[in-house]
Amino acid sequence: MGRKIRVVVIDDSAFMRKSLSLMLESDEEIEVIASARDGEEGYKLVKNLKPDLVTLDIEMPKMDGLTALQLIMKDCPAPVIMVSSLTTEGAEATLKAFEYGAVDFIPKELSYTNVNIIKIKEELIRKVKEIVRQSSLNDRIRRLIGGKISQVEKSKPAGVKAIPASSHLPKIGYKAICLGISTGGPMSLQKVVPILDKKINCPIFIVQHMPPKFTKSLADRLNGMSGLEVREAENNERAKNGVIYIAPGGFHMTLKRNGLDTPNISITETPENTLHRPSVDVTMNSVVDLFGKYTLGIIMTGMGKDGLEGIRKLKDIGGYCLAQNEDSCIVYGMPRSVVEAGFADVVVPLEDIAETINKAF
């Protein structure tokens, strides 16, 4: 099995420290090597012990989580998962944490409810393993925070298809853009969305795996940074050209025809059997149904393979797909799935995604 994944838990609640430790150590590959009750103590532990991963609460006495996170990223970078409250304030603080280098978060309230404890435990363990598995993640985090994304290609494992040589998308008159993203998304979207050109005269649909309140805060933050309007999608509103719609957390975003040039957006809880809600596949399939091969499909950083089937549908009818490259992803899961399937027409680093899109219009 090899060496266990070493985790430090930082939380002012003794209950949360115990709960997180029990959940993590229920997996034989994970070991909680230390815990701390405030940011100051936690920062010192991380600096001395150099763990593989840290879970970090936001609101703590003596030194809060955001301050501790900045110190950790400056002096002893490690992958950090924030423990966040499902409130507007918690969402805004978590988005700030992503700017400082946090790679993901878990909702704090759900950890208290027995009905969700198994689901949360499985999700936490999956996140820890996927994040730690990424090679040179600490270097990636440093480059992402500084905006300097390496374009050096790594050697690819056996069986992985070669990345397409082209770095340009054909200008075919795209009528919609559908972008799927997950782990590492909020930090990465802030390096793409604000650079998108106002000449992009089509609706843009973004699916970011997040719970309610978080997607609204993310949309508001991106809107304040961008030339294009960014908003959390609302049920039955008409999709307008030049507007970016983010699927609301906890719901799927689909489209329905209305007899006009652009469709109406439908926000729904169905289908209920998807791993994620919102789901990239659900939205991608719906966009492709309406706009066909004139949909530009984009898959960025994230765990798993949500979006693969939607991209498969797009490719079957002659559409085009852009994928983020491995070296600039926080987790190279979703992009890997489309690259290995041979569906990615263009594979570029994070810093080139916006310009690649702009040149296609």
Contacts in CASP RR format, 6 or more apart in sequence:
PFRMAT RR
TARGET T0000
AUTHOR 0000-0000-0000
METHOD contacts of the structure
MODEL  1
MGRKIRVVVIDDSAFMRKSLSLMLESDEEIEVIASARDGEEGYKLVKNLK
PDLVTLDIEMPKMDGLTALQLIMKDCPAPVIMVSSLTTEGAEATLKAFEY
GAVDFIPKELSYTNVNIIKIKEELIRKVKEIVRQSSLNDRIRRLIGGKIS
QVEKSKPAGVKAIPASSHLPKIGYKAICLGISTGGPMSLQKVVPILDKKI
NCPIFIVQHMPPKFTKSLADRLNGMSGLEVREAENNERAKNGVIYIAPGG
FHMTLKRNGLDTPNISITETPENTLHRPSVDVTMNSVVDLFGKYTLGIIM
TGMGKDGLEGIRKLKDIGGYCLAQNEDSCIVYGMPRSVVEAGFADVVVPL
EDIAETINKAF
1 28 0 8 1.000
1 29 0 8 1.000
4 28 0 8 1.000
4 29 0 8 1.000
4 30 0 8 1.000
4 31 0 8 1.000
5 29 0 8 1.000
5 30 0 8 1.000
5 31 0 8 1.000
5 52 0 8 1.000
5 53 0 8 1.000
5 128 0 8 1.000
5 129 0 8 1.000
5 132 0 8 1.000
6 31 0 8 1.000
6 33 0 8 1.000
6 49 0 8 1.000
6 51 0 8 1.000
6 52 0 8 1.000
6 53 0 8 1.000
7 24 0 8 1.000
7 30 0 8 1.000
7 31 0 8 1.000
7 32 0 8 1.000
7 33 0 8 1.000
7 51 0 8 1.000
7 52 0 8 1.000
7 53 0 8 1.000
7 54 0 8 1.000
7 55 0 8 1.000
7 128 0 8 1.000
8 32 0 8 1.000
8 33 0 8 1.000
8 34 0 8 1.000
8 35 0 8 1.000
8 36 0 8 1.000
8 42 0 8 1.000
8 45 0 8 1.000
8 46 0 8 1.000
8 49 0 8 1.000
8 51 0 8 1.000
8 53 0 8 1.000
8 54 0 8 1.000
8 55 0 8 1.000
9 17 0 8 1.000
9 20 0 8 1.000
9 21 0 8 1.000
9 24 0 8 1.000
9 32 0 8 1.000
9 34 0 8 1.000
9 35 0 8 1.000
9 36 0 8 1.000
9 54 0 8 1.000
9 55 0 8 1.000
10 35 0 8 1.000
10 36 0 8 1.000
10 38 0 8 1.000
10 39 0 8 1.000
10 41 0 8 1.000
10 42 0 8 1.000
10 45 0 8 1.000
10 54 0 8 1.000
10 55 0 8 1.000
10 56 0 8 1.000
10 57 0 8 1.000
10 60 0 8 1.000
10 65 0 8 1.000
10 68 0 8 1.000
11 17 0 8 1.000
11 20 0 8 1.000
11 35 0 8 1.000
11 36 0 8 1.000
11 37 0 8 1.000
11 55 0 8 1.000
11 56 0 8 1.000
11 57 0 8 1.000
11 60 0 8 1.000
11 83 0 8 1.000
12 37 0 8 1.000
12 38 0 8 1.000
12 57 0 8 1.000
12 59 0 8 1.000
12 60 0 8 1.000
12 61 0 8 1.000
13 57 0 8 1.000
14 37 0 8 1.000
16 57 0 8 1.000
16 83 0 8 1.000
16 108 0 8 1.000
16 111 0 8 1.000
17 35 0 8 1.000
17 37 0 8 1.000
19 111 0 8 1.000
19 112 0 8 1.000
20 32 0 8 1.000
20 55 0 8 1.000
20 83 0 8 1.000
20 111 0 8 1.000
20 124 0 8 1.000
21 32 0 8 1.000
21 35 0 8 1.000
23 111 0 8 1.000
23 117 0 8 1.000
23 120 0 8 1.000
23 121 0 8 1.000
23 124 0 8 1.000
23 125 0 8 1.000
24 30 0 8 1.000
24 32 0 8 1.000
24 124 0 8 1.000
24 125 0 8 1.000
24 128 0 8 1.000
25 31 0 8 1.000
25 32 0 8 1.000
26 121 0 8 1.000
26 125 0 8 1.000
27 125 0 8 1.000
27 129 0 8 1.000
29 129 0 8 1.000
30 125 0 8 1.000
30 128 0 8 1.000
30 129 0 8 1.000
33 49 0 8 1.000
33 51 0 8 1.000
34 45 0 8 1.000
34 49 0 8 1.000
34 51 0 8 1.000
36 42 0 8 1.000
36 44 0 8 1.000
36 45 0 8 1.000
37 60 0 8 1.000
38 60 0 8 1.000
38 61 0 8 1.000
38 62 0 8 1.000
38 63 0 8 1.000
39 56 0 8 1.000
39 60 0 8 1.000
39 62 0 8 1.000
39 63 0 8 1.000
39 64 0 8 1.000
39 65 0 8 1.000
39 67 0 8 1.000
39 68 0 8 1.000
40 62 0 8 1.000
40 63 0 8 1.000
40 68 0 8 1.000
41 62 0 8 1.000
42 68 0 8 1.000
43 63 0 8 1.000
43 68 0 8 1.000
43 71 0 8 1.000
43 72 0 8 1.000
43 75 0 8 1.000
46 54 0 8 1.000
46 72 0 8 1.000
46 76 0 8 1.000
46 78 0 8 1.000
47 72 0 8 1.000
47 75 0 8 1.000
47 76 0 8 1.000
50 76 0 8 1.000
50 78 0 8 1.000
51 78 0 8 1.000
52 78 0 8 1.000
52 79 0 8 1.000
52 132 0 8 1.000
53 78 0 8 1.000
53 79 0 8 1.000
53 80 0 8 1.000
53 81 0 8 1.000
53 128 0 8 1.000
53 131 0 8 1.000
53 132 0 8 1.000
54 72 0 8 1.000
54 78 0 8 1.000
54 79 0 8 1.000
54 80 0 8 1.000
54 81 0 8 1.000
55 80 0 8 1.000
55 81 0 8 1.000
55 82 0 8 1.000
55 83 0 8 1.000
55 106 0 8 1.000
56 65 0 8 1.000
56 68 0 8 1.000
56 69 0 8 1.000
56 72 0 8 1.000
56 80 0 8 1.000
56 81 0 8 1.000
56 82 0 8 1.000
56 83 0 8 1.000
56 97 0 8 1.000
56 102 0 8 1.000
57 65 0 8 1.000
57 82 0 8 1.000
57 83 0 8 1.000
57 108 0 8 1.000
58 64 0 8 1.000
58 65 0 8 1.000
58 66 0 8 1.000
58 82 0 8 1.000
58 83 0 8 1.000
58 84 0 8 1.000
58 85 0 8 1.000
58 90 0 8 1.000
58 93 0 8 1.000
58 94 0 8 1.000
58 97 0 8 1.000
59 65 0 8 1.000
59 85 0 8 1.000
59 93 0 8 1.000
60 68 0 8 1.000
65 97 0 8 1.000
66 93 0 8 1.000
66 96 0 8 1.000
66 97 0 8 1.000
66 100 0 8 1.000
69 80 0 8 1.000
69 82 0 8 1.000
69 97 0 8 1.000
69 100 0 8 1.000
69 101 0 8 1.000
69 102 0 8 1.000
70 100 0 8 1.000
72 78 0 8 1.000
72 80 0 8 1.000
73 80 0 8 1.000
73 100 0 8 1.000
73 101 0 8 1.000
73 141 0 8 1.000
73 142 0 8 1.000
73 145 0 8 1.000
77 138 0 8 1.000
77 141 0 8 1.000
77 142 0 8 1.000
78 138 0 8 1.000
79 103 0 8 1.000
79 131 0 8 1.000
79 132 0 8 1.000
79 137 0 8 1.000
79 138 0 8 1.000
79 141 0 8 1.000
80 97 0 8 1.000
80 101 0 8 1.000
80 102 0 8 1.000
80 103 0 8 1.000
81 102 0 8 1.000
81 103 0 8 1.000
81 104 0 8 1.000
81 105 0 8 1.000
81 106 0 8 1.000
81 124 0 8 1.000
81 127 0 8 1.000
81 128 0 8 1.000
81 131 0 8 1.000
82 94 0 8 1.000
82 97 0 8 1.000
82 102 0 8 1.000
82 104 0 8 1.000
82 105 0 8 1.000
82 106 0 8 1.000
83 105 0 8 1.000
83 106 0 8 1.000
83 108 0 8 1.000
83 111 0 8 1.000
84 90 0 8 1.000
84 91 0 8 1.000
84 93 0 8 1.000
84 94 0 8 1.000
84 97 0 8 1.000
84 105 0 8 1.000
84 106 0 8 1.000
84 107 0 8 1.000
84 108 0 8 1.000
85 107 0 8 1.000
85 108 0 8 1.000
85 109 0 8 1.000
86 107 0 8 1.000
86 108 0 8 1.000
86 109 0 8 1.000
86 110 0 8 1.000
86 211 0 8 1.000
86 212 0 8 1.000
86 213 0 8 1.000
86 214 0 8 1.000
87 213 0 8 1.000
88 213 0 8 1.000
88 216 0 8 1.000
88 217 0 8 1.000
90 213 0 8 1.000
91 213 0 8 1.000
91 214 0 8 1.000
91 216 0 8 1.000
91 217 0 8 1.000
91 218 0 8 1.000
92 217 0 8 1.000
92 221 0 8 1.000
94 102 0 8 1.000
94 105 0 8 1.000
94 214 0 8 1.000
95 186 0 8 1.000
95 214 0 8 1.000
95 217 0 8 1.000
95 218 0 8 1.000
95 221 0 8 1.000
97 105 0 8 1.000
98 184 0 8 1.000
98 185 0 8 1.000
98 186 0 8 1.000
98 187 0 8 1.000
99 145 0 8 1.000
99 187 0 8 1.000
99 190 0 8 1.000
100 145 0 8 1.000
101 141 0 8 1.000
101 144 0 8 1.000
101 145 0 8 1.000
101 187 0 8 1.000
103 131 0 8 1.000
103 137 0 8 1.000
103 141 0 8 1.000
103 183 0 8 1.000
103 184 0 8 1.000
103 330 0 8 1.000
103 331 0 8 1.000
104 127 0 8 1.000
104 131 0 8 1.000
104 183 0 8 1.000
104 184 0 8 1.000
104 330 0 8 1.000
106 120 0 8 1.000
106 123 0 8 1.000
106 124 0 8 1.000
106 127 0 8 1.000
107 120 0 8 1.000
107 211 0 8 1.000
110 116 0 8 1.000
110 119 0 8 1.000
110 120 0 8 1.000
111 117 0 8 1.000
111 120 0 8 1.000
126 303 0 8 1.000
127 183 0 8 1.000
127 303 0 8 1.000
130 183 0 8 1.000
130 303 0 8 1.000
130 304 0 8 1.000
130 331 0 8 1.000
130 333 0 8 1.000
131 137 0 8 1.000
131 183 0 8 1.000
131 330 0 8 1.000
131 331 0 8 1.000
134 140 0 8 1.000
134 329 0 8 1.000
134 330 0 8 1.000
134 331 0 8 1.000
134 332 0 8 1.000
135 154 0 8 1.000
137 330 0 8 1.000
140 327 0 8 1.000
140 328 0 8 1.000
140 329 0 8 1.000
140 330 0 8 1.000
141 330 0 8 1.000
143 149 0 8 1.000
143 150 0 8 1.000
143 328 0 8 1.000
144 187 0 8 1.000
144 188 0 8 1.000
144 191 0 8 1.000
144 328 0 8 1.000
144 330 0 8 1.000
144 350 0 8 1.000
145 187 0 8 1.000
147 191 0 8 1.000
147 351 0 8 1.000
149 327 0 8 1.000
149 328 0 8 1.000
149 349 0 8 1.000
149 350 0 8 1.000
149 351 0 8 1.000
150 327 0 8 1.000
150 328 0 8 1.000
150 349 0 8 1.000
151 325 0 8 1.000
151 327 0 8 1.000
151 349 0 8 1.000
151 351 0 8 1.000
151 352 0 8 1.000
152 327 0 8 1.000
153 163 0 8 1.000
153 325 0 8 1.000
153 327 0 8 1.000
154 326 0 8 1.000
154 327 0 8 1.000
156 162 0 8 1.000
156 163 0 8 1.000
156 326 0 8 1.000
159 340 0 8 1.000
160 336 0 8 1.000
160 339 0 8 1.000
160 340 0 8 1.000
161 339 0 8 1.000
161 340 0 8 1.000
161 342 0 8 1.000
163 325 0 8 1.000
163 339 0 8 1.000
163 344 0 8 1.000
163 347 0 8 1.000
164 344 0 8 1.000
164 345 0 8 1.000
164 346 0 8 1.000
164 347 0 8 1.000
166 345 0 8 1.000
166 346 0 8 1.000
167 346 0 8 1.000
167 348 0 8 1.000
167 352 0 8 1.000
167 356 0 8 1.000
168 346 0 8 1.000
168 356 0 8 1.000
168 359 0 8 1.000
168 360 0 8 1.000
169 296 0 8 1.000
169 320 0 8 1.000
169 322 0 8 1.000
169 345 0 8 1.000
169 346 0 8 1.000
169 356 0 8 1.000
169 357 0 8 1.000
169 359 0 8 1.000
169 360 0 8 1.000
170 320 0 8 1.000
170 360 0 8 1.000
171 360 0 8 1.000
171 361 0 8 1.000
172 293 0 8 1.000
172 294 0 8 1.000
172 320 0 8 1.000
173 294 0 8 1.000
173 361 0 8 1.000
174 202 0 8 1.000
174 294 0 8 1.000
174 295 0 8 1.000
174 296 0 8 1.000
174 360 0 8 1.000
174 361 0 8 1.000
175 202 0 8 1.000
175 291 0 8 1.000
175 294 0 8 1.000
175 295 0 8 1.000
176 202 0 8 1.000
176 203 0 8 1.000
176 204 0 8 1.000
176 205 0 8 1.000
176 287 0 8 1.000
176 290 0 8 1.000
176 291 0 8 1.000
176 294 0 8 1.000
176 295 0 8 1.000
176 296 0 8 1.000
177 200 0 8 1.000
177 202 0 8 1.000
177 203 0 8 1.000
177 204 0 8 1.000
177 205 0 8 1.000
177 295 0 8 1.000
177 296 0 8 1.000
177 297 0 8 1.000
177 298 0 8 1.000
177 357 0 8 1.000
178 204 0 8 1.000
178 205 0 8 1.000
178 207 0 8 1.000
178 283 0 8 1.000
178 284 0 8 1.000
178 287 0 8 1.000
178 288 0 8 1.000
178 295 0 8 1.000
178 296 0 8 1.000
178 297 0 8 1.000
178 298 0 8 1.000
179 204 0 8 1.000
179 205 0 8 1.000
179 206 0 8 1.000
179 207 0 8 1.000
179 297 0 8 1.000
179 298 0 8 1.000
179 299 0 8 1.000
179 300 0 8 1.000
180 206 0 8 1.000
180 207 0 8 1.000
180 208 0 8 1.000
180 280 0 8 1.000
180 283 0 8 1.000
180 284 0 8 1.000
180 298 0 8 1.000
180 299 0 8 1.000
180 300 0 8 1.000
180 306 0 8 1.000
180 307 0 8 1.000
180 334 0 8 1.000
181 188 0 8 1.000
181 189 0 8 1.000
181 206 0 8 1.000
181 207 0 8 1.000
181 208 0 8 1.000
181 209 0 8 1.000
181 280 0 8 1.000
181 299 0 8 1.000
181 300 0 8 1.000
181 301 0 8 1.000
181 302 0 8 1.000
181 334 0 8 1.000
182 208 0 8 1.000
182 209 0 8 1.000
182 276 0 8 1.000
182 301 0 8 1.000
182 302 0 8 1.000
182 303 0 8 1.000
182 304 0 8 1.000
182 306 0 8 1.000
182 331 0 8 1.000
182 334 0 8 1.000
183 209 0 8 1.000
183 301 0 8 1.000
183 302 0 8 1.000
183 303 0 8 1.000
183 330 0 8 1.000
183 331 0 8 1.000
184 301 0 8 1.000
184 302 0 8 1.000
184 329 0 8 1.000
184 330 0 8 1.000
184 331 0 8 1.000
185 208 0 8 1.000
185 300 0 8 1.000
185 301 0 8 1.000
185 302 0 8 1.000
185 330 0 8 1.000
186 208 0 8 1.000
186 210 0 8 1.000
186 218 0 8 1.000
187 330 0 8 1.000
188 300 0 8 1.000
188 301 0 8 1.000
188 324 0 8 1.000
188 330 0 8 1.000
188 350 0 8 1.000
189 206 0 8 1.000
189 208 0 8 1.000
189 218 0 8 1.000
189 222 0 8 1.000
190 221 0 8 1.000
190 222 0 8 1.000
190 225 0 8 1.000
191 350 0 8 1.000
191 351 0 8 1.000
191 354 0 8 1.000
192 300 0 8 1.000
192 350 0 8 1.000
192 353 0 8 1.000
192 354 0 8 1.000
193 206 0 8 1.000
193 222 0 8 1.000
193 225 0 8 1.000
193 226 0 8 1.000
193 228 0 8 1.000
193 230 0 8 1.000
193 244 0 8 1.000
193 354 0 8 1.000
194 222 0 8 1.000
194 225 0 8 1.000
194 226 0 8 1.000
194 227 0 8 1.000
195 354 0 8 1.000
195 355 0 8 1.000
195 358 0 8 1.000
196 204 0 8 1.000
196 226 0 8 1.000
196 227 0 8 1.000
196 228 0 8 1.000
196 244 0 8 1.000
196 354 0 8 1.000
196 357 0 8 1.000
196 358 0 8 1.000
197 358 0 8 1.000
197 361 0 8 1.000
198 227 0 8 1.000
198 228 0 8 1.000
198 242 0 8 1.000
199 358 0 8 1.000
199 361 0 8 1.000
200 228 0 8 1.000
200 242 0 8 1.000
200 357 0 8 1.000
200 358 0 8 1.000
200 361 0 8 1.000
201 241 0 8 1.000
201 242 0 8 1.000
201 361 0 8 1.000
202 241 0 8 1.000
202 242 0 8 1.000
203 239 0 8 1.000
203 240 0 8 1.000
203 241 0 8 1.000
203 242 0 8 1.000
203 243 0 8 1.000
203 244 0 8 1.000
203 245 0 8 1.000
203 262 0 8 1.000
204 228 0 8 1.000
204 242 0 8 1.000
204 243 0 8 1.000
204 244 0 8 1.000
204 245 0 8 1.000
205 233 0 8 1.000
205 239 0 8 1.000
205 244 0 8 1.000
205 245 0 8 1.000
205 247 0 8 1.000
205 253 0 8 1.000
205 283 0 8 1.000
205 287 0 8 1.000
206 244 0 8 1.000
206 245 0 8 1.000
206 246 0 8 1.000
206 247 0 8 1.000
207 246 0 8 1.000
207 247 0 8 1.000
207 253 0 8 1.000
207 278 0 8 1.000
207 279 0 8 1.000
207 280 0 8 1.000
207 283 0 8 1.000
207 284 0 8 1.000
208 215 0 8 1.000
208 218 0 8 1.000
208 246 0 8 1.000
208 247 0 8 1.000
208 278 0 8 1.000
209 276 0 8 1.000
209 278 0 8 1.000
209 302 0 8 1.000
209 306 0 8 1.000
210 218 0 8 1.000
210 249 0 8 1.000
211 249 0 8 1.000
211 250 0 8 1.000
212 248 0 8 1.000
212 249 0 8 1.000
212 250 0 8 1.000
214 249 0 8 1.000
215 232 0 8 1.000
215 246 0 8 1.000
215 247 0 8 1.000
215 248 0 8 1.000
215 249 0 8 1.000
216 232 0 8 1.000
216 248 0 8 1.000
218 246 0 8 1.000
219 230 0 8 1.000
219 231 0 8 1.000
219 232 0 8 1.000
219 246 0 8 1.000
220 230 0 8 1.000
222 230 0 8 1.000
222 244 0 8 1.000
222 246 0 8 1.000
223 229 0 8 1.000
223 230 0 8 1.000
223 231 0 8 1.000
224 230 0 8 1.000
226 244 0 8 1.000
228 242 0 8 1.000
228 243 0 8 1.000
228 244 0 8 1.000
229 242 0 8 1.000
229 243 0 8 1.000
229 244 0 8 1.000
230 243 0 8 1.000
230 244 0 8 1.000
230 246 0 8 1.000
231 243 0 8 1.000
231 244 0 8 1.000
231 245 0 8 1.000
231 246 0 8 1.000
232 245 0 8 1.000
232 246 0 8 1.000
232 248 0 8 1.000
233 245 0 8 1.000
233 246 0 8 1.000
233 247 0 8 1.000
233 248 0 8 1.000
233 253 0 8 1.000
233 265 0 8 1.000
233 267 0 8 1.000
234 265 0 8 1.000
234 267 0 8 1.000
235 265 0 8 1.000
235 266 0 8 1.000
235 267 0 8 1.000
235 268 0 8 1.000
236 264 0 8 1.000
236 265 0 8 1.000
236 266 0 8 1.000
237 264 0 8 1.000
237 265 0 8 1.000
238 258 0 8 1.000
238 260 0 8 1.000
238 262 0 8 1.000
238 263 0 8 1.000
238 264 0 8 1.000
238 265 0 8 1.000
239 245 0 8 1.000
239 255 0 8 1.000
239 262 0 8 1.000
239 263 0 8 1.000
239 264 0 8 1.000
239 265 0 8 1.000
240 262 0 8 1.000
241 262 0 8 1.000
245 253 0 8 1.000
245 265 0 8 1.000
247 253 0 8 1.000
247 267 0 8 1.000
247 278 0 8 1.000
247 283 0 8 1.000
248 267 0 8 1.000
248 278 0 8 1.000
249 277 0 8 1.000
249 278 0 8 1.000
250 269 0 8 1.000
250 277 0 8 1.000
250 278 0 8 1.000
251 267 0 8 1.000
251 268 0 8 1.000
251 269 0 8 1.000
251 277 0 8 1.000
251 278 0 8 1.000
252 267 0 8 1.000
252 268 0 8 1.000
252 269 0 8 1.000
252 270 0 8 1.000
252 271 0 8 1.000
252 274 0 8 1.000
252 277 0 8 1.000
252 278 0 8 1.000
252 279 0 8 1.000
252 282 0 8 1.000
252 283 0 8 1.000
253 265 0 8 1.000
253 266 0 8 1.000
253 267 0 8 1.000
253 278 0 8 1.000
253 282 0 8 1.000
253 283 0 8 1.000
253 286 0 8 1.000
254 265 0 8 1.000
254 266 0 8 1.000
254 268 0 8 1.000
254 282 0 8 1.000
254 283 0 8 1.000
254 286 0 8 1.000
255 263 0 8 1.000
255 264 0 8 1.000
255 265 0 8 1.000
255 266 0 8 1.000
255 286 0 8 1.000
255 287 0 8 1.000
255 289 0 8 1.000
255 290 0 8 1.000
256 263 0 8 1.000
256 264 0 8 1.000
256 266 0 8 1.000
257 263 0 8 1.000
257 264 0 8 1.000
257 290 0 8 1.000
258 264 0 8 1.000
263 290 0 8 1.000
269 277 0 8 1.000
271 282 0 8 1.000
274 281 0 8 1.000
274 282 0 8 1.000
275 306 0 8 1.000
276 306 0 8 1.000
279 306 0 8 1.000
279 307 0 8 1.000
280 299 0 8 1.000
280 306 0 8 1.000
280 307 0 8 1.000
280 310 0 8 1.000
280 334 0 8 1.000
281 306 0 8 1.000
281 307 0 8 1.000
281 308 0 8 1.000
281 309 0 8 1.000
281 310 0 8 1.000
284 295 0 8 1.000
284 297 0 8 1.000
284 307 0 8 1.000
284 309 0 8 1.000
284 310 0 8 1.000
284 311 0 8 1.000
284 313 0 8 1.000
284 314 0 8 1.000
285 309 0 8 1.000
285 310 0 8 1.000
285 313 0 8 1.000
287 295 0 8 1.000
288 295 0 8 1.000
288 310 0 8 1.000
288 313 0 8 1.000
288 314 0 8 1.000
288 317 0 8 1.000
292 314 0 8 1.000
292 317 0 8 1.000
292 319 0 8 1.000
293 314 0 8 1.000
293 317 0 8 1.000
293 318 0 8 1.000
293 319 0 8 1.000
293 320 0 8 1.000
294 319 0 8 1.000
295 314 0 8 1.000
295 319 0 8 1.000
296 320 0 8 1.000
296 321 0 8 1.000
296 322 0 8 1.000
296 357 0 8 1.000
296 360 0 8 1.000
297 311 0 8 1.000
297 314 0 8 1.000
297 319 0 8 1.000
297 320 0 8 1.000
297 321 0 8 1.000
297 322 0 8 1.000
298 321 0 8 1.000
298 322 0 8 1.000
298 323 0 8 1.000
298 353 0 8 1.000
298 357 0 8 1.000
299 307 0 8 1.000
299 311 0 8 1.000
299 321 0 8 1.000
299 322 0 8 1.000
299 323 0 8 1.000
299 324 0 8 1.000
299 334 0 8 1.000
299 335 0 8 1.000
299 337 0 8 1.000
299 338 0 8 1.000
299 344 0 8 1.000
300 323 0 8 1.000
300 324 0 8 1.000
300 329 0 8 1.000
300 334 0 8 1.000
300 335 0 8 1.000
300 350 0 8 1.000
300 353 0 8 1.000
301 324 0 8 1.000
301 328 0 8 1.000
301 329 0 8 1.000
301 330 0 8 1.000
301 331 0 8 1.000
301 332 0 8 1.000
301 333 0 8 1.000
301 334 0 8 1.000
301 335 0 8 1.000
301 350 0 8 1.000
302 329 0 8 1.000
302 330 0 8 1.000
302 331 0 8 1.000
302 332 0 8 1.000
302 333 0 8 1.000
302 334 0 8 1.000
302 335 0 8 1.000
303 331 0 8 1.000
303 333 0 8 1.000
303 334 0 8 1.000
304 333 0 8 1.000
304 334 0 8 1.000
304 337 0 8 1.000
305 333 0 8 1.000
305 334 0 8 1.000
305 337 0 8 1.000
306 334 0 8 1.000
307 334 0 8 1.000
307 337 0 8 1.000
307 338 0 8 1.000
308 334 0 8 1.000
308 337 0 8 1.000
308 338 0 8 1.000
308 341 0 8 1.000
308 343 0 8 1.000
311 321 0 8 1.000
311 338 0 8 1.000
311 341 0 8 1.000
311 343 0 8 1.000
312 341 0 8 1.000
312 343 0 8 1.000
314 320 0 8 1.000
314 321 0 8 1.000
315 321 0 8 1.000
315 343 0 8 1.000
320 345 0 8 1.000
320 346 0 8 1.000
321 338 0 8 1.000
321 343 0 8 1.000
321 344 0 8 1.000
321 345 0 8 1.000
321 346 0 8 1.000
322 344 0 8 1.000
322 345 0 8 1.000
322 346 0 8 1.000
322 347 0 8 1.000
322 348 0 8 1.000
322 353 0 8 1.000
322 356 0 8 1.000
322 357 0 8 1.000
323 335 0 8 1.000
323 338 0 8 1.000
323 339 0 8 1.000
323 344 0 8 1.000
323 346 0 8 1.000
323 347 0 8 1.000
324 335 0 8 1.000
324 347 0 8 1.000
324 348 0 8 1.000
324 349 0 8 1.000
324 350 0 8 1.000
324 353 0 8 1.000
325 335 0 8 1.000
325 347 0 8 1.000
325 348 0 8 1.000
325 349 0 8 1.000
325 350 0 8 1.000
326 332 0 8 1.000
326 335 0 8 1.000
326 336 0 8 1.000
327 349 0 8 1.000
328 349 0 8 1.000
328 350 0 8 1.000
328 351 0 8 1.000
329 335 0 8 1.000
329 350 0 8 1.000
335 344 0 8 1.000
335 347 0 8 1.000
338 344 0 8 1.000
339 347 0 8 1.000
346 356 0 8 1.000
348 356 0 8 1.000
END
